[in-house]
């Protein structure tokens, strides 16, 4: 039986490439339009291309905040991509005063002056100390990032004007600052493992 994936409508994300990548791996994809769906769904994707404040407002407008937090905290299969990863944090410099989901006690910071912003293109990712996540090369499109892997999570790190968090994972939750759906065989491998229902790490 093919895995069933529900995508959270953030109102700012172009999800066509995510949907296409998941379908190539045999998944059935639909929209998670309400909290009950998020709670019962097999797999949930929190996508992200756009502004932190607008995406957080869409999550609240759809009544999804608590259901998403419960899912992630329980370690149920949830994939957060790009801005989706940043939404798991408490806040972002992009939208001062706007609360993220707060699953990890961190703030998404803008890349420092002197480097290209946004970061667009391929970059190497390597495991943080003690992390079993695989190294690779992934595609990024971001102006903000987390500066350290959250405590209690395994992570991947990359470098753009200094080290930053490329991904973090625990149980069935995988949060990628990069776009796995655009990251070739490396990204497809991560998506395949996540869809299989096994713990990511």
Buried (B, 14 or more C-beta within 10 A) or exposed (E): EEBEBBBBBBEBBEBEBBBEBBEEBEBEBEEBBEBEBBBEBBBBBBBBBBBBBBBBBBBEEBEBBEBBBBBBEEBBBBBBBBBBBBBBBBBBEBBEEBBBBBBBEBBBBBBEEEEEBEBEEEBEBBBBEEBEBEEBBBBBBBBBBBEBBBEEBBBBBBEBBEBBBBBBBBBBBBBBBBBBBBBEEBBBBBBBBBBEEEBBB
